[in-house]
C-alpha cells in the first residue's frame, strides 16, 4: 500500500510503501515528549523523501533517530539504527495524506501510559520489559 504525506508546512514531502494497515502507539517517555502525547505510527518497507533542506534527524538513543521538519517542527518518523530491523522507519500517522483503511491495533510501553490516554477498545499491548526482552 503506497501513501503520500508531508509535514505541516509542506517543506518535507514523501511517498511511502506501508508494511501493513496496522497503526501502533508508543507511550515511552521519549515519544511522549517528542509527539506531545502517544506517538502513533505505521511501519514502512520503503520511504522516498523529496529533496529538502528542512528534513533533519535527531539521534534520540544509541539505536534510533527521529526525523522532523526544521521549518515547522513536525515530527515525521522514528528510524531504528540497531536493536531492531536496521533502517526500519515508522512514519508518524498524522503526516499521511490518507489514513483510510488503517486501524490502531497495538501499543507499546503500556506500563508507562498515563491513565488519561487509554484508547477505547482492546489493543494488543507490550510493557517496557516485554519490549526490551527482559520479561
PyMOL CGO cylinders between C-alpha atoms (Angstrom):
from pymol import cmd
from pymol.cgo import CYLINDER

trace = [
    CYLINDER, 0.00, 0.00, 0.00, 1.52, 3.31, -1.09, 0.3, 1, 1, 1, 1, 1, 1,
    CYLINDER, 1.52, 3.31, -1.09, 0.73, 6.61, 0.61, 0.3, 1, 1, 1, 1, 1, 1,
    CYLINDER, 0.73, 6.61, 0.61, 1.94, 10.18, 0.35, 0.3, 1, 1, 1, 1, 1, 1,
    CYLINDER, 1.94, 10.18, 0.35, 2.47, 12.62, 3.17, 0.3, 1, 1, 1, 1, 1, 1,
    CYLINDER, 2.47, 12.62, 3.17, 4.19, 15.74, 4.40, 0.3, 1, 1, 1, 1, 1, 1,
    CYLINDER, 4.19, 15.74, 4.40, 4.98, 17.91, 7.38, 0.3, 1, 1, 1, 1, 1, 1,
    CYLINDER, 4.98, 17.91, 7.38, 2.65, 20.74, 8.45, 0.3, 1, 1, 1, 1, 1, 1,
    CYLINDER, 2.65, 20.74, 8.45, 4.25, 23.39, 6.22, 0.3, 1, 1, 1, 1, 1, 1,
    CYLINDER, 4.25, 23.39, 6.22, 4.84, 21.07, 3.25, 0.3, 1, 1, 1, 1, 1, 1,
    CYLINDER, 4.84, 21.07, 3.25, 8.61, 21.61, 3.15, 0.3, 1, 1, 1, 1, 1, 1,
    CYLINDER, 8.61, 21.61, 3.15, 9.15, 17.85, 3.64, 0.3, 1, 1, 1, 1, 1, 1,
    CYLINDER, 9.15, 17.85, 3.64, 7.13, 15.55, 1.41, 0.3, 1, 1, 1, 1, 1, 1,
    CYLINDER, 7.13, 15.55, 1.41, 7.34, 11.79, 0.94, 0.3, 1, 1, 1, 1, 1, 1,
    CYLINDER, 7.34, 11.79, 0.94, 5.93, 8.70, -0.72, 0.3, 1, 1, 1, 1, 1, 1,
    CYLINDER, 5.93, 8.70, -0.72, 5.91, 5.55, 1.39, 0.3, 1, 1, 1, 1, 1, 1,
    CYLINDER, 5.91, 5.55, 1.39, 5.13, 1.88, 0.98, 0.3, 1, 1, 1, 1, 1, 1,
    CYLINDER, 5.13, 1.88, 0.98, 3.41, 0.80, 4.18, 0.3, 1, 1, 1, 1, 1, 1,
    CYLINDER, 3.41, 0.80, 4.18, 4.30, -2.59, 5.64, 0.3, 1, 1, 1, 1, 1, 1,
    CYLINDER, 4.30, -2.59, 5.64, 0.75, -3.14, 6.94, 0.3, 1, 1, 1, 1, 1, 1,
    CYLINDER, 0.75, -3.14, 6.94, -2.53, -1.42, 7.72, 0.3, 1, 1, 1, 1, 1, 1,
    CYLINDER, -2.53, -1.42, 7.72, -1.79, -1.61, 11.44, 0.3, 1, 1, 1, 1, 1, 1,
    CYLINDER, -1.79, -1.61, 11.44, -1.10, 1.55, 13.43, 0.3, 1, 1, 1, 1, 1, 1,
    CYLINDER, -1.10, 1.55, 13.43, 0.80, 1.36, 16.70, 0.3, 1, 1, 1, 1, 1, 1,
    CYLINDER, 0.80, 1.36, 16.70, 1.11, 3.75, 19.62, 0.3, 1, 1, 1, 1, 1, 1,
    CYLINDER, 1.11, 3.75, 19.62, 4.16, 4.22, 21.83, 0.3, 1, 1, 1, 1, 1, 1,
    CYLINDER, 4.16, 4.22, 21.83, 3.91, 5.57, 25.37, 0.3, 1, 1, 1, 1, 1, 1,
    CYLINDER, 3.91, 5.57, 25.37, 7.62, 5.72, 26.26, 0.3, 1, 1, 1, 1, 1, 1,
    CYLINDER, 7.62, 5.72, 26.26, 8.86, 8.95, 27.81, 0.3, 1, 1, 1, 1, 1, 1,
    CYLINDER, 8.86, 8.95, 27.81, 10.84, 9.99, 24.73, 0.3, 1, 1, 1, 1, 1, 1,
    CYLINDER, 10.84, 9.99, 24.73, 7.89, 9.51, 22.36, 0.3, 1, 1, 1, 1, 1, 1,
    CYLINDER, 7.89, 9.51, 22.36, 5.51, 11.35, 24.70, 0.3, 1, 1, 1, 1, 1, 1,
    CYLINDER, 5.51, 11.35, 24.70, 7.86, 14.35, 24.85, 0.3, 1, 1, 1, 1, 1, 1,
    CYLINDER, 7.86, 14.35, 24.85, 8.55, 14.25, 21.10, 0.3, 1, 1, 1, 1, 1, 1,
    CYLINDER, 8.55, 14.25, 21.10, 4.93, 13.85, 19.97, 0.3, 1, 1, 1, 1, 1, 1,
    CYLINDER, 4.93, 13.85, 19.97, 3.19, 15.69, 22.81, 0.3, 1, 1, 1, 1, 1, 1,
    CYLINDER, 3.19, 15.69, 22.81, 1.23, 12.50, 23.57, 0.3, 1, 1, 1, 1, 1, 1,
    CYLINDER, 1.23, 12.50, 23.57, 1.37, 8.92, 22.38, 0.3, 1, 1, 1, 1, 1, 1,
    CYLINDER, 1.37, 8.92, 22.38, 3.39, 8.56, 19.17, 0.3, 1, 1, 1, 1, 1, 1,
    CYLINDER, 3.39, 8.56, 19.17, 1.04, 6.87, 16.69, 0.3, 1, 1, 1, 1, 1, 1,
    CYLINDER, 1.04, 6.87, 16.69, 2.86, 5.43, 13.70, 0.3, 1, 1, 1, 1, 1, 1,
    CYLINDER, 2.86, 5.43, 13.70, 2.79, 2.99, 10.82, 0.3, 1, 1, 1, 1, 1, 1,
    CYLINDER, 2.79, 2.99, 10.82, 5.65, 0.80, 9.64, 0.3, 1, 1, 1, 1, 1, 1,
    CYLINDER, 5.65, 0.80, 9.64, 7.08, 1.06, 6.15, 0.3, 1, 1, 1, 1, 1, 1,
    CYLINDER, 7.08, 1.06, 6.15, 9.08, -1.06, 3.76, 0.3, 1, 1, 1, 1, 1, 1,
    CYLINDER, 9.08, -1.06, 3.76, 10.27, 1.96, 1.77, 0.3, 1, 1, 1, 1, 1, 1,
    CYLINDER, 10.27, 1.96, 1.77, 10.10, 5.74, 2.06, 0.3, 1, 1, 1, 1, 1, 1,
    CYLINDER, 10.10, 5.74, 2.06, 11.16, 8.23, -0.58, 0.3, 1, 1, 1, 1, 1, 1,
    CYLINDER, 11.16, 8.23, -0.58, 11.62, 11.74, 0.79, 0.3, 1, 1, 1, 1, 1, 1,
    CYLINDER, 11.62, 11.74, 0.79, 11.63, 14.55, -1.77, 0.3, 1, 1, 1, 1, 1, 1,
    CYLINDER, 11.63, 14.55, -1.77, 14.87, 16.54, -1.54, 0.3, 1, 1, 1, 1, 1, 1,
    CYLINDER, 14.87, 16.54, -1.54, 14.51, 19.12, 1.23, 0.3, 1, 1, 1, 1, 1, 1,
    CYLINDER, 14.51, 19.12, 1.23, 16.93, 21.00, 3.43, 0.3, 1, 1, 1, 1, 1, 1,
    CYLINDER, 16.93, 21.00, 3.43, 14.20, 21.03, 6.08, 0.3, 1, 1, 1, 1, 1, 1,
    CYLINDER, 14.20, 21.03, 6.08, 14.39, 17.26, 6.71, 0.3, 1, 1, 1, 1, 1, 1,
    CYLINDER, 14.39, 17.26, 6.71, 16.54, 16.82, 9.81, 0.3, 1, 1, 1, 1, 1, 1,
    CYLINDER, 16.54, 16.82, 9.81, 17.24, 13.96, 12.21, 0.3, 1, 1, 1, 1, 1, 1,
    CYLINDER, 17.24, 13.96, 12.21, 17.98, 13.73, 15.90, 0.3, 1, 1, 1, 1, 1, 1,
    CYLINDER, 17.98, 13.73, 15.90, 19.78, 10.72, 17.43, 0.3, 1, 1, 1, 1, 1, 1,
    CYLINDER, 19.78, 10.72, 17.43, 17.46, 10.12, 20.38, 0.3, 1, 1, 1, 1, 1, 1,
    CYLINDER, 17.46, 10.12, 20.38, 19.20, 6.93, 21.54, 0.3, 1, 1, 1, 1, 1, 1,
    CYLINDER, 19.20, 6.93, 21.54, 22.09, 4.66, 20.51, 0.3, 1, 1, 1, 1, 1, 1,
    CYLINDER, 22.09, 4.66, 20.51, 19.65, 2.55, 18.46, 0.3, 1, 1, 1, 1, 1, 1,
    CYLINDER, 19.65, 2.55, 18.46, 17.30, 5.11, 16.85, 0.3, 1, 1, 1, 1, 1, 1,
    CYLINDER, 17.30, 5.11, 16.85, 16.88, 8.52, 15.33, 0.3, 1, 1, 1, 1, 1, 1,
    CYLINDER, 16.88, 8.52, 15.33, 13.85, 10.72, 14.85, 0.3, 1, 1, 1, 1, 1, 1,
    CYLINDER, 13.85, 10.72, 14.85, 13.10, 12.76, 11.76, 0.3, 1, 1, 1, 1, 1, 1,
    CYLINDER, 13.10, 12.76, 11.76, 11.49, 16.18, 11.82, 0.3, 1, 1, 1, 1, 1, 1,
    CYLINDER, 11.49, 16.18, 11.82, 10.98, 19.30, 9.74, 0.3, 1, 1, 1, 1, 1, 1,
    CYLINDER, 10.98, 19.30, 9.74, 13.31, 22.12, 10.79, 0.3, 1, 1, 1, 1, 1, 1,
    CYLINDER, 13.31, 22.12, 10.79, 10.93, 24.70, 9.28, 0.3, 1, 1, 1, 1, 1, 1,
    CYLINDER, 10.93, 24.70, 9.28, 7.67, 23.85, 11.10, 0.3, 1, 1, 1, 1, 1, 1,
    CYLINDER, 7.67, 23.85, 11.10, 8.83, 21.34, 13.73, 0.3, 1, 1, 1, 1, 1, 1,
    CYLINDER, 8.83, 21.34, 13.73, 6.58, 18.47, 12.65, 0.3, 1, 1, 1, 1, 1, 1,
    CYLINDER, 6.58, 18.47, 12.65, 7.57, 15.03, 13.95, 0.3, 1, 1, 1, 1, 1, 1,
    CYLINDER, 7.57, 15.03, 13.95, 7.91, 12.80, 10.88, 0.3, 1, 1, 1, 1, 1, 1,
    CYLINDER, 7.91, 12.80, 10.88, 9.44, 9.42, 11.68, 0.3, 1, 1, 1, 1, 1, 1,
    CYLINDER, 9.44, 9.42, 11.68, 11.27, 7.09, 14.04, 0.3, 1, 1, 1, 1, 1, 1,
    CYLINDER, 11.27, 7.09, 14.04, 14.06, 5.03, 12.43, 0.3, 1, 1, 1, 1, 1, 1,
    CYLINDER, 14.06, 5.03, 12.43, 15.82, 2.06, 14.02, 0.3, 1, 1, 1, 1, 1, 1,
    CYLINDER, 15.82, 2.06, 14.02, 19.61, 2.19, 13.69, 0.3, 1, 1, 1, 1, 1, 1,
    CYLINDER, 19.61, 2.19, 13.69, 20.19, -1.06, 15.59, 0.3, 1, 1, 1, 1, 1, 1,
    CYLINDER, 20.19, -1.06, 15.59, 18.35, -3.27, 18.05, 0.3, 1, 1, 1, 1, 1, 1,
    CYLINDER, 18.35, -3.27, 18.05, 15.53, -3.71, 15.55, 0.3, 1, 1, 1, 1, 1, 1,
    CYLINDER, 15.53, -3.71, 15.55, 15.24, -4.14, 11.83, 0.3, 1, 1, 1, 1, 1, 1,
    CYLINDER, 15.24, -4.14, 11.83, 18.03, -1.78, 10.64, 0.3, 1, 1, 1, 1, 1, 1,
    CYLINDER, 18.03, -1.78, 10.64, 16.65, 1.19, 8.73, 0.3, 1, 1, 1, 1, 1, 1,
    CYLINDER, 16.65, 1.19, 8.73, 13.07, 0.36, 9.67, 0.3, 1, 1, 1, 1, 1, 1,
    CYLINDER, 13.07, 0.36, 9.67, 11.08, 3.61, 9.51, 0.3, 1, 1, 1, 1, 1, 1,
    CYLINDER, 11.08, 3.61, 9.51, 7.87, 4.20, 11.43, 0.3, 1, 1, 1, 1, 1, 1,
    CYLINDER, 7.87, 4.20, 11.43, 6.10, 7.24, 9.99, 0.3, 1, 1, 1, 1, 1, 1,
    CYLINDER, 6.10, 7.24, 9.99, 4.01, 9.49, 12.21, 0.3, 1, 1, 1, 1, 1, 1,
    CYLINDER, 4.01, 9.49, 12.21, 0.47, 8.53, 11.20, 0.3, 1, 1, 1, 1, 1, 1,
    CYLINDER, 0.47, 8.53, 11.20, -0.72, 12.13, 11.21, 0.3, 1, 1, 1, 1, 1, 1,
    CYLINDER, -0.72, 12.13, 11.21, 1.71, 13.05, 8.42, 0.3, 1, 1, 1, 1, 1, 1,
    CYLINDER, 1.71, 13.05, 8.42, -0.06, 10.76, 5.93, 0.3, 1, 1, 1, 1, 1, 1,
    CYLINDER, -0.06, 10.76, 5.93, -2.42, 12.44, 3.47, 0.3, 1, 1, 1, 1, 1, 1,
    CYLINDER, -2.42, 12.44, 3.47, -4.82, 9.47, 3.61, 0.3, 1, 1, 1, 1, 1, 1,
    CYLINDER, -4.82, 9.47, 3.61, -5.44, 7.34, 6.72, 0.3, 1, 1, 1, 1, 1, 1,
    CYLINDER, -5.44, 7.34, 6.72, -8.30, 5.32, 5.21, 0.3, 1, 1, 1, 1, 1, 1,
    CYLINDER, -8.30, 5.32, 5.21, -8.02, 1.59, 5.76, 0.3, 1, 1, 1, 1, 1, 1,
    CYLINDER, -8.02, 1.59, 5.76, -5.58, 1.95, 8.66, 0.3, 1, 1, 1, 1, 1, 1,
    CYLINDER, -5.58, 1.95, 8.66, -6.51, 0.85, 12.17, 0.3, 1, 1, 1, 1, 1, 1,
    CYLINDER, -6.51, 0.85, 12.17, -4.92, 1.35, 15.59, 0.3, 1, 1, 1, 1, 1, 1,
    CYLINDER, -4.92, 1.35, 15.59, -4.16, -2.22, 16.71, 0.3, 1, 1, 1, 1, 1, 1,
    CYLINDER, -4.16, -2.22, 16.71, -1.28, -2.25, 19.19, 0.3, 1, 1, 1, 1, 1, 1,
    CYLINDER, -1.28, -2.25, 19.19, 0.60, -0.16, 21.71, 0.3, 1, 1, 1, 1, 1, 1,
    CYLINDER, 0.60, -0.16, 21.71, 3.96, -0.45, 23.45, 0.3, 1, 1, 1, 1, 1, 1,
    CYLINDER, 3.96, -0.45, 23.45, 5.23, 0.75, 26.82, 0.3, 1, 1, 1, 1, 1, 1,
    CYLINDER, 5.23, 0.75, 26.82, 1.70, 0.24, 28.15, 0.3, 1, 1, 1, 1, 1, 1,
    CYLINDER, 1.70, 0.24, 28.15, 3.12, 0.29, 31.67, 0.3, 1, 1, 1, 1, 1, 1,
    CYLINDER, 3.12, 0.29, 31.67, 4.23, 3.90, 31.03, 0.3, 1, 1, 1, 1, 1, 1,
    CYLINDER, 4.23, 3.90, 31.03, 0.88, 5.03, 29.57, 0.3, 1, 1, 1, 1, 1, 1,
    CYLINDER, 0.88, 5.03, 29.57, -0.80, 7.83, 31.54, 0.3, 1, 1, 1, 1, 1, 1,
    CYLINDER, -0.80, 7.83, 31.54, -4.33, 6.98, 32.64, 0.3, 1, 1, 1, 1, 1, 1,
    CYLINDER, -4.33, 6.98, 32.64, -5.71, 9.89, 30.62, 0.3, 1, 1, 1, 1, 1, 1,
    CYLINDER, -5.71, 9.89, 30.62, -4.54, 8.32, 27.34, 0.3, 1, 1, 1, 1, 1, 1,
    CYLINDER, -4.54, 8.32, 27.34, -6.20, 4.92, 27.45, 0.3, 1, 1, 1, 1, 1, 1,
    CYLINDER, -6.20, 4.92, 27.45, -7.58, 4.10, 24.00, 0.3, 1, 1, 1, 1, 1, 1,
    CYLINDER, -7.58, 4.10, 24.00, -11.10, 2.75, 23.54, 0.3, 1, 1, 1, 1, 1, 1,
    CYLINDER, -11.10, 2.75, 23.54, -11.41, -0.92, 22.63, 0.3, 1, 1, 1, 1, 1, 1,
    CYLINDER, -11.41, -0.92, 22.63, -9.00, -3.79, 23.08, 0.3, 1, 1, 1, 1, 1, 1,
    CYLINDER, -9.00, -3.79, 23.08, -5.50, -3.38, 21.69, 0.3, 1, 1, 1, 1, 1, 1,
    CYLINDER, -5.50, -3.38, 21.69, -2.51, -5.70, 21.80, 0.3, 1, 1, 1, 1, 1, 1,
    CYLINDER, -2.51, -5.70, 21.80, -0.03, -4.29, 24.29, 0.3, 1, 1, 1, 1, 1, 1,
    CYLINDER, -0.03, -4.29, 24.29, 3.53, -4.82, 25.46, 0.3, 1, 1, 1, 1, 1, 1,
    CYLINDER, 3.53, -4.82, 25.46, 5.26, -3.45, 28.53, 0.3, 1, 1, 1, 1, 1, 1,
    CYLINDER, 5.26, -3.45, 28.53, 8.74, -1.94, 28.58, 0.3, 1, 1, 1, 1, 1, 1,
    CYLINDER, 8.74, -1.94, 28.58, 10.19, -5.19, 29.97, 0.3, 1, 1, 1, 1, 1, 1,
    CYLINDER, 10.19, -5.19, 29.97, 8.48, -7.28, 27.28, 0.3, 1, 1, 1, 1, 1, 1,
    CYLINDER, 8.48, -7.28, 27.28, 9.65, -4.97, 24.51, 0.3, 1, 1, 1, 1, 1, 1,
    CYLINDER, 9.65, -4.97, 24.51, 13.23, -4.87, 25.75, 0.3, 1, 1, 1, 1, 1, 1,
    CYLINDER, 13.23, -4.87, 25.75, 13.34, -8.64, 26.16, 0.3, 1, 1, 1, 1, 1, 1,
    CYLINDER, 13.34, -8.64, 26.16, 13.57, -8.54, 29.94, 0.3, 1, 1, 1, 1, 1, 1,
    CYLINDER, 13.57, -8.54, 29.94, 10.29, -10.28, 30.73, 0.3, 1, 1, 1, 1, 1, 1,
]
cmd.load_cgo(trace, "trace")
